[in-house]
Amino acid sequence: MKVRGQAWWQARRKRLLQIWALGLMVAILVTAASALGWRPLESWRAGALDLLQTVLVVPPPHDVVIVAIDDRAFEGLGGRQPLPRGYLARVLRGVARSGAAVIGVDVTFATPTAPEDDAALARAITDFADNGLSRVVLLGPLASGGPLSAAALGSKVVLASSAVPEDPDDRVIRHVEPVVIGPDGAQATLGLAVVARMAGVDGAGLLEALGTGRPLDLPRLRSDGTLVASSGPEIAARPGVAWPINYVGRGGIFTTIPSDALAALGDEDAGEAAAADNPLRGRIVLIGGTFAESRDFYLTPHKMMAGVEIHANVVHMLTTRRLIQPSTRLVGLAINALVVLVAGIVLVSMRPLAGTLVCVAGAFALGLPAAVLAFDRGGYWVDFMLPVIATSVLGVGTDVLDRRRFRDSFARYLSRDVMARVLADAPSLRGEHRSVSILFSDLRGFTTLSEQLPPERIAAHLNEYFDAMTAAIFAHHGMINDFVGDAVMAVFGAPMDDPEHAWHAVQSAVAMDRALQTLNLRWSAAGLPNLRMGIGIHTGEVFAGNVGGRDRIKYTVIGDPVNVASRVEGLNKELSTTLLITEETLAAIGDRLPVRDCGLVAVKGRVEKVRVYEVLIDGRSEP
């Protein structure tokens, strides 16, 4: 087992270290981009948090009740806006008579209406109070004059803001600013102001805490569903921060009561008292419009939701202390690095595409449940999306590395079209047995020519020759395995499968001979001597794959057929021929070309004789 592990490491060490280096660099870059707030990455992170909140199942909350001014109530009021203040006064009295702990009103009163109606509403607000401070939280700013003005109500009420920012990319509401800076200065968001009022904090104390960052000791929801005043941990709110909203669930999950029922209970002539066990008793109550004409609906991770429901989610987040705690950048980097290390092992053990799919699926399969568990138990937001992104980039990077290594290995040996097919199929280079045809060619009389010409002329001569031979081989799907002096070794049938590899090898040899004849005509006109060459082709099974050491590796073919092809090429001198093939090659191509049987011939280094045939190029035989 130890030997097998060492062999695995030796075979993959270089590539694995490259992947790890690339992966760690990607992890650092992704973490840095997230820390700098790169918008595309933040959009993906936001989507991951949306998904997390969508799959998390949370019990329905009981600490917040919504009194909804719905379409039926709005139609009953004649479809008028602003909403009649006398009706709102009755609703407030009904909620107060039901024993609510505190009320937040998500309705603006910036415009005065009929004085008697405004006065009735003002009385309902100030009557529901303790120690002269109303337990009704209103939205600011108030009207500039009349019973509902700031001058009239003064310090008797706590004012708040209903503003909740939308994300700029998709206009989804995912955050709330606990401190909103408006024309009249700093105000707490409605949800925070309501919970703070329940803790007995007045308007001045709330503004002082917001300005100094002093933590607030807010009520907390107990396991039995009741609210306990001033039960830590404390919560600090300050300007310039945004809290991710921990949504409970879809719209309608909060207990919602139609406002008409509370208006009837709050009628001054109503003689019936609220039941002792009614759902509003001891609860935080938010009053807001849910009728279509209010246009107070916003896109959230749970689709469209009324504004009053968004504030209810903020209230519940504060009373349960389930504020979302994003993991630190260091933790995120550590998670990314761990994913990269594991992904690297997967990617070197599998093909890039399959490895990438496995890594991404694994990151989701393991990361999402872990993130859900951390989020559910402690409100910790462990960003599982960043590891998925890092893994995806790593997989793509590995594929690029593989293709680059492949291209570097084969660029000199394969034509562009064959290269494209090889890259598309992404074959393994680790080695396999293949049936191939091997071609050897060698120039005749080149040594004598080398003695007659200067080296630079010889080099130019060879370059022109090799260019022509390479084109002939590439044109018939061959791979140039090596150049040795003036000799060429080409393989047909590897690395791409080619059922016609023998035929293509013979076609390539014929094309090489014709190309040399064309070159000889040009060289003769330039006063240069003609060249001749011999070509030998043999077909058989070889081992084809990467061979070499740690620092140098090469794709080649190994086996007895290679030696036979080389020896057959050498027979051209003895038999005064140009192109010889073995009977194995002839059996593969059939009778597509005329040949001459040269009989069984002994070849150097082989006990058994080899039957060879001369291919009659253009119907001619060499003298």
C-alpha positions in Angstrom: 0.0 0.0 0.0 2.9 2.4 0.9 4.6 1.6 -2.4 1.4 2.2 -4.3 0.9 5.5 -2.6 4.5 6.6 -3.4 3.9 5.7 -7.0 0.7 7.7 -7.1 2.5 10.7 -5.6 5.5 10.4 -7.9 3.2 10.2 -11.0 1.1 13.2 -10.0 3.3 15.3 -7.8 4.2 18.0 -10.3 0.7 18.5 -11.6 -0.8 18.4 -8.1 1.6 21.0 -6.8 0.7 23.2 -9.8 -3.0 22.8 -9.1 -2.5 23.6 -5.4 -0.5 26.7 -6.2 -3.1 27.9 -8.7 -5.9 27.0 -6.3 -4.4 28.9 -3.3 -3.8 31.9 -5.6 -7.5 31.7 -6.7 -8.7 31.4 -3.1 -6.7 34.5 -2.1 -8.0 36.5 -5.1 -11.6 35.4 -4.5 -11.4 36.3 -0.8 -9.8 39.6 -1.6 -12.4 40.4 -4.2 -15.1 39.6 -1.7 -13.4 41.8 1.0 -13.3 44.7 -1.5 -17.0 44.3 -2.3 -16.5 43.3 -5.9 -20.1 43.5 -7.2 -20.4 40.4 -9.3 -19.0 38.3 -6.5 -21.2 40.0 -3.9 -24.2 39.2 -6.1 -23.3 35.5 -6.0 -22.8 35.7 -2.3 -26.2 37.3 -1.9 -27.8 34.6 -4.0 -26.1 32.0 -1.8 -27.6 33.6 1.3 -31.0 33.7 -0.4 -30.8 30.0 -1.0 -29.7 29.3 2.5 -32.7 31.2 4.0 -35.0 29.5 1.5 -34.0 25.9 2.4 -34.0 26.6 6.2 -37.2 25.6 7.9 -38.1 27.9 10.9 -41.1 27.5 13.1 -43.8 30.2 12.7 -43.0 33.2 15.0 -45.3 34.2 17.8 -43.7 37.4 19.1 -44.9 39.7 16.4 -48.5 40.1 15.2 -49.4 42.1 12.1 -52.6 44.0 11.9 -53.2 44.4 8.2 -55.2 47.1 6.5 -56.1 44.8 3.7 -58.0 45.4 0.4 -61.4 44.7 2.1 -60.7 47.4 4.7 -59.5 49.8 2.1 -62.5 49.4 0.0 -64.7 49.8 3.0 -63.0 53.1 3.7 -64.0 54.2 0.2 -60.5 53.7 -1.3 -59.3 57.0 0.2 -55.8 58.0 1.0 -54.4 59.2 3.3 -56.3 56.6 5.4 -59.0 58.1 7.6 -57.4 59.0 10.9 -60.6 58.2 12.9 -60.4 54.6 11.6 -56.8 54.3 12.6 -57.7 55.6 16.0 -60.2 52.8 16.5 -57.7 50.2 15.3 -55.1 51.5 17.8 -57.6 51.4 20.6 -58.6 47.9 19.7 -55.0 46.7 19.7 -54.4 48.5 23.1 -57.5 46.8 24.6 -56.2 43.5 23.4 -53.2 43.8 25.7 -50.4 44.4 23.2 -47.0 45.2 24.6 -46.1 47.8 22.1 -47.4 49.0 18.7 -45.4 50.1 15.6 -47.4 52.0 13.0 -46.1 51.6 9.4 -48.2 54.5 8.2 -47.0 58.1 7.6 -48.8 61.1 9.2 -46.9 63.9 7.4 -50.1 65.4 6.0 -52.8 66.9 8.3 -56.4 65.8 7.7 -59.7 66.7 9.4 -58.7 68.2 12.8 -61.2 66.1 14.7 -59.9 62.9 13.1 -56.3 63.8 13.8 -57.1 64.7 17.4 -58.9 61.3 17.8 -55.8 59.5 16.6 -53.5 61.6 18.8 -55.6 60.7 21.8 -55.4 57.0 21.0 -51.6 57.3 20.7 -51.1 59.2 23.9 -53.6 57.1 25.9 -51.7 54.0 25.2 -48.7 55.0 27.4 -46.7 54.4 30.5 -45.2 57.2 32.6 -46.3 59.7 29.9 -44.4 57.9 27.1 -46.6 56.4 24.4 -46.2 52.7 23.6 -47.0 53.5 20.0 -44.0 54.1 17.7 -44.7 56.3 14.7 -42.9 57.0 11.5 -41.2 60.4 11.1 -41.4 63.1 10.1 -44.8 64.1 11.6 -47.1 66.8 10.2 -45.8 70.4 10.6 -49.0 71.5 12.5 -52.1 70.1 14.2 -52.6 67.4 16.8 -50.3 65.0 15.0 -47.4 67.4 14.7 -44.0 67.1 16.4 -44.8 70.2 18.4 -48.0 68.6 19.8 -46.7 65.1 20.5 -43.2 66.2 21.3 -41.3 63.7 23.5 -44.5 61.6 24.1 -43.7 59.3 21.2 -40.7 57.6 19.7 -40.2 58.2 16.0 -38.6 55.8 13.5 -37.9 55.4 9.8 -39.5 52.9 7.5 -36.7 53.2 4.9 -35.1 49.9 3.9 -32.5 49.9 1.2 -32.8 47.8 -2.0 -29.7 46.0 -3.4 -28.7 48.0 -6.5 -28.3 44.9 -8.8 -31.6 43.2 -8.5 -33.6 45.5 -6.1 -34.1 42.8 -3.5 -34.3 43.9 0.1 -31.6 41.9 2.0 -30.3 44.4 4.5 -31.7 46.9 7.0 -29.8 50.0 8.2 -30.4 50.2 12.0 -29.7 53.9 11.8 -31.2 55.9 9.0 -29.9 59.4 8.3 -32.7 61.5 6.9 -33.5 65.2 6.5 -34.4 65.5 10.2 -31.2 63.7 11.3 -30.7 60.2 12.6 -33.6 57.8 13.2 -33.8 54.2 14.2 -35.4 51.8 11.7 -38.9 50.9 12.7 -38.1 47.4 13.9 -35.3 48.5 16.2 -37.3 51.4 17.5 -40.3 49.2 18.4 -38.1 46.6 20.3 -36.2 49.4 22.0 -39.5 51.1 23.1 -40.6 47.7 24.6 -37.4 47.9 26.7 -38.5 51.2 28.0 -36.1 53.4 26.0 -37.5 56.8 25.1 -36.8 58.8 22.0 -33.9 60.8 23.5 -32.3 57.7 24.9 -32.6 55.9 21.7 -30.9 58.7 19.7 -28.1 58.9 22.3 -27.4 55.2 22.0 -27.4 55.4 18.2 -25.1 58.4 18.2 -22.6 56.9 20.6 -22.8 53.2 19.7 -23.9 52.3 23.2 -25.3 48.8 23.2 -29.0 48.4 23.8 -30.4 45.9 26.2 -33.5 44.7 24.3 -36.3 42.2 25.1 -35.8 38.6 24.1 -38.2 35.9 23.0 -38.3 32.9 25.3 -38.7 29.4 24.3 -42.3 29.4 25.5 -43.2 32.2 23.1 -43.3 35.1 25.6 -41.1 38.2 25.5 -38.8 39.0 28.5 -37.8 42.6 28.9 -34.1 43.4 29.0 -32.6 40.0 28.4 -29.1 40.1 26.7 -27.0 39.8 24.8 -27.0 43.5 24.1 -27.2 44.9 20.6 -25.1 47.8 19.3 -26.4 49.9 16.4 -24.6 52.8 14.8 -24.7 54.8 11.5 -23.1 53.4 8.4 -23.7 49.7 9.0 -26.2 47.4 7.5 -27.6 44.2 9.0 -28.4 41.3 6.8 -32.1 40.5 7.4 -32.6 37.0 8.7 -36.0 36.4 7.1 -38.2 33.9 8.9 -39.8 32.6 5.7 -42.3 33.4 3.0 -44.9 36.2 3.1 -47.8 35.5 5.4 -45.9 33.5 7.9 -46.6 36.0 10.7 -49.9 35.9 12.5 -52.0 38.4 10.6 -55.3 39.9 11.8 -57.5 42.1 9.6 -57.7 45.7 10.8 -61.5 45.8 10.7 -61.7 43.3 13.6 -59.5 45.6 15.7 -61.4 48.7 14.6 -64.7 47.1 15.8 -63.0 46.2 19.1 -61.7 49.8 19.5 -65.1 51.4 18.8 -66.0 53.7 21.8 -69.4 52.1 21.9 -68.1 48.5 21.9 -69.0 46.9 25.1 -67.2 43.6 24.6 -63.7 43.2 26.0 -60.9 41.3 24.2 -60.4 37.7 25.3 -57.7 37.1 27.8 -55.9 34.6 25.5 -56.1 36.6 22.3 -53.0 36.4 20.1 -52.1 40.1 20.6 -51.7 40.0 24.4 -48.1 40.6 25.4 -47.0 40.7 21.8 -45.4 43.3 19.6 -48.0 44.5 17.1 -47.2 46.2 13.7 -50.0 48.0 11.9 -49.5 48.5 8.1 -51.2 48.5 4.8 -51.3 45.3 2.7 -53.9 46.6 0.2 -52.7 46.7 -3.4 -53.2 50.5 -3.8 -50.6 51.1 -1.0 -47.8 50.0 -3.4 -45.9 49.1 -0.2 -44.6 45.8 -1.6 -41.0 44.8 -2.1 -38.9 42.0 -3.6 -37.2 39.8 -1.0 -35.4 36.5 -1.0 -38.9 35.0 -0.4 -40.5 36.8 -3.4 -42.8 39.9 -2.9 -43.6 41.0 0.6 -45.5 43.8 2.2 -43.3 46.5 3.9 -44.9 45.8 7.3 -43.8 42.1 6.9 -40.2 43.2 6.3 -40.3 45.2 9.5 -41.8 42.2 11.3 -38.9 40.1 10.2 -36.5 42.7 11.6 -38.3 42.7 14.9 -38.2 39.0 15.2 -34.5 38.9 14.3 -33.8 41.3 17.2 -36.0 39.6 19.8 -34.6 36.2 18.9 -31.0 37.6 18.6 -30.7 35.7 15.3 -28.7 38.4 13.7 -26.6 37.1 10.8 -23.0 36.9 11.7 -20.9 36.6 8.5 -17.7 34.5 8.9 -14.5 36.5 9.0 -12.3 36.8 5.9 -9.7 34.6 7.6 -12.2 31.8 8.2 -13.4 32.2 4.6 -9.8 31.9 3.3 -9.2 28.9 5.4 -12.3 27.2 4.1 -11.3 28.0 0.5 -7.8 26.7 1.0 -9.1 23.4 2.5 -11.5 23.0 -0.4 -8.7 23.7 -2.8 -6.4 21.1 -1.3 -9.1 18.4 -1.5 -10.2 19.5 -4.9 -6.6 19.3 -6.2 -6.5 15.6 -5.3 -9.8 15.0 -7.0 -8.7 16.9 -10.1 -5.5 15.0 -10.6 -7.3 11.7 -10.1 -10.0 12.4 -12.7 -10.4 14.1 -16.1 -10.8 17.9 -15.7 -14.5 18.1 -16.6 -15.5 15.2 -14.5 -13.3 16.3 -11.7 -14.7 19.9 -11.8 -18.3 18.5 -11.7 -17.4 16.3 -8.8 -15.8 19.2 -6.9 -18.6 21.6 -7.5 -21.2 19.0 -6.6 -19.3 18.1 -3.5 -18.9 21.7 -2.4 -22.7 22.1 -2.7 -23.5 18.8 -1.1 -21.2 19.3 1.9 -21.1 23.1 2.0 -24.8 23.8 2.0 -25.8 21.5 4.8 -22.8 22.8 6.9 -23.8 26.4 6.2 -27.5 25.6 7.1 -26.4 24.0 10.4 -24.2 26.9 11.4 -26.8 29.4 10.4 -29.6 27.6 12.3 -27.6 27.0 15.5 -25.9 30.3 15.9 -26.9 32.6 13.0 -23.4 32.2 11.5 -23.2 32.8 7.8 -20.5 30.5 6.5 -20.0 31.4 2.9 -20.2 28.1 1.0 -20.5 29.9 -2.3 -16.9 31.2 -2.3 -15.5 27.6 -2.1 -17.8 26.6 -4.9 -16.5 29.5 -7.0 -12.9 28.8 -6.1 -13.4 25.1 -7.0 -15.0 26.0 -10.3 -12.1 28.4 -11.2 -9.7 25.7 -10.0 -11.3 23.1 -12.3 -11.2 25.5 -15.2 -7.6 26.3 -14.4 -6.7 22.7 -14.3 -8.3 22.1 -17.6 -6.3 25.0 -19.1 -3.1 23.5 -17.6 -3.9 20.1 -19.0 -4.6 21.6 -22.4 -1.5 23.7 -22.3 0.6 20.7 -21.3 -1.0 18.7 -24.1 -0.5 21.5 -26.6 3.1 21.9 -25.5 3.6 18.1 -25.9 2.0 17.8 -29.3 2.2 21.2 -31.1 5.2 20.2 -33.0 3.9 16.7 -33.9 0.2 17.1 -34.8 -1.7 19.1 -37.4 -4.1 21.7 -36.2 -7.3 19.7 -37.0 -6.0 16.6 -35.2 -4.9 18.8 -32.3 -8.4 20.2 -32.0 -9.9 16.7 -32.0 -7.5 15.5 -29.4 -8.2 18.5 -27.1 -11.9 18.1 -27.6 -11.8 14.4 -26.6 -9.2 15.0 -23.9 -7.6 11.5 -24.0 -5.5 10.2 -21.3 -1.8 10.4 -21.9 -0.8 8.0 -19.2 -0.4 5.2 -21.7 -2.3 2.4 -23.4 -1.8 -0.3 -26.0 -2.8 0.7 -29.5 -2.7 -0.7 -33.0 -0.7 1.8 -35.1 1.2 2.2 -38.3 4.8 3.5 -38.0 6.6 5.3 -40.8 10.4 5.8 -41.0 12.0 7.9 -43.7 15.7 8.7 -44.4 17.5 10.8 -46.9 20.1 9.1 -49.2 23.4 10.8 -50.0 22.8 13.6 -47.5 26.2 13.0 -45.8 28.0 13.6 -49.1 26.0 16.7 -49.7 26.8 18.0 -46.2 30.5 17.8 -47.0 30.0 20.0 -50.1 27.9 22.8 -48.7 28.4 25.3 -45.8 26.3 24.6 -42.6 23.8 27.4 -43.2 23.0 26.1 -46.7 22.6 22.6 -45.2 20.2 23.9 -42.5 18.1 25.8 -45.1 18.0 22.7 -47.3 16.8 20.5 -44.4 14.3 23.1 -43.2 12.7 23.2 -46.6 12.7 19.4 -46.7 11.2 18.9 -43.3 8.5 21.5 -44.0 7.4 19.5 -47.0 7.5 16.2 -45.1 5.6 17.6 -42.2 2.8 18.9 -44.4 2.5 15.5 -46.1 2.3 13.7 -42.8 -0.2 16.2 -41.2 -2.4 16.0 -44.3 -3.0 12.3 -43.6 -3.6 12.5 -39.8 -0.1 11.5 -38.8 1.9 12.5 -35.7 5.6 13.3 -36.1 7.2 11.5 -33.3 10.8 12.5 -33.9 13.4 14.1 -36.1 16.8 12.4 -35.9 19.3 14.2 -38.2 17.7 13.9 -41.7 15.4 11.0 -40.6 11.7 11.3 -39.7 9.6 9.0 -37.5 5.8 9.3 -37.8 3.0 7.5 -36.1 -0.5 6.9 -37.5 -3.3 5.9 -35.1 -2.1 7.6 -32.0 -2.9 9.6 -29.9 -6.2 9.7 -31.8 -7.9 6.5 -32.8 -7.8 6.0 -36.6 -9.2 2.8 -38.1 -7.5 3.7 -41.4 -4.1 4.4 -39.9 -2.3 2.0 -42.3 -3.9 3.5 -45.4 -3.2 7.0 -44.2 0.5 6.1 -43.5 0.9 4.8 -47.1 -0.9 7.8 -48.5 1.4 10.0 -46.5 4.5 8.2 -47.8 3.3 8.6 -51.4 2.8 12.3 -50.7 6.2 12.6 -49.2 7.8 11.1 -52.3 5.9 13.4 -54.6 6.9 16.4 -52.4 10.5 15.5 -52.7 10.3 15.2 -56.4 8.9 18.8 -56.5 11.7 20.0 -54.3 14.3 18.3 -56.5 13.0 20.2 -59.5 13.4 23.5 -57.7 16.8 22.5 -56.3 18.1 21.4 -59.8 17.1 24.8 -61.2 19.1 26.4 -58.5 22.1 24.2 -59.2 21.7 22.0 -56.1 22.0 18.3 -56.2 18.9 16.1 -56.1 18.0 14.0 -53.0 16.5 10.6 -52.6 14.9 9.0 -49.7 13.7 5.6 -48.4 10.5 5.0 -46.5 9.5 2.0 -44.5 6.1 1.3 -42.9 5.0 -1.4 -40.5 1.7 -2.0 -38.7 1.4 -3.6 -35.2 0.5 -3.1 -31.6 2.6 -0.8 -29.4 2.5 1.0 -26.1 1.6 4.6 -26.6 1.8 7.2 -23.9 4.0 9.6 -21.9 7.5 8.3 -21.3 10.3 10.1 -19.4 11.5 11.3 -16.1 10.3 14.0 -13.7 12.0 16.9 -15.6 11.5 15.7 -19.2 8.5 13.8 -20.6 7.5 12.9 -24.1 4.7 11.1 -25.8 6.0 8.2 -27.9 5.3 4.6 -29.0 7.3 1.7 -27.7 7.4 -1.9 -29.0 8.8 -4.3 -31.5 6.8 -2.8 -34.4 8.9 0.4 -34.0 12.2 -1.6 -34.5 10.7 -3.5 -37.5 9.6 -0.3 -39.2 13.1 1.2 -38.8 14.8 -1.9 -40.2 12.3 -2.1 -43.1 13.2 1.5 -44.0 16.9 0.5 -44.1 16.1 -2.3 -46.6 15.5 0.3 -49.3 19.2 0.6 -49.8 19.6 -3.2 -50.3 16.6 -3.6 -52.5 17.0 -0.2 -54.4 13.5 0.8 -53.6 11.8 3.9 -52.2 8.8 2.7 -50.3 8.5 -0.6 -48.5 5.7 -1.9 -46.4 5.3 -5.1 -44.4 2.7 -7.8 -45.0 0.8 -6.6 -41.9 0.5 -3.1 -43.4 -0.6 -4.7 -46.8 -3.2 -6.8 -45.1 -4.6 -3.6 -43.5 -4.8 -1.5 -46.8 -5.8 -4.4 -49.1 -5.3 -4.0 -52.9 -5.7 -0.2 -53.0 -2.3 0.3 -54.5 -0.1 -1.8 -56.8 2.8 -3.6 -55.0 5.7 -5.9 -55.8 6.4 -8.8 -53.5 10.1 -8.6 -52.4 9.8 -11.9 -50.4 11.0 -12.7 -46.9 14.0 -10.6 -45.9 16.1 -10.9 -42.8 16.3 -7.7 -40.7 19.0 -6.8 -38.2 18.2 -7.6 -34.6 15.2 -9.9 -35.4 15.3 -13.8 -35.7 12.2 -14.1 -37.8 12.3 -12.8 -41.4 9.9 -10.1 -42.5 8.0 -10.2 -45.8 8.1 -6.8 -47.4 6.4 -5.3 -50.4 7.5 -2.4 -52.6 4.7 0.1 -53.2 4.8 1.0 -56.9 4.4 4.8 -56.6 2.5 6.1 -59.7 2.8 2.5 -61.0 6.6 2.8 -61.2 9.3 0.6 -59.5 12.7 1.9 -58.6 15.5 0.5 -60.7 
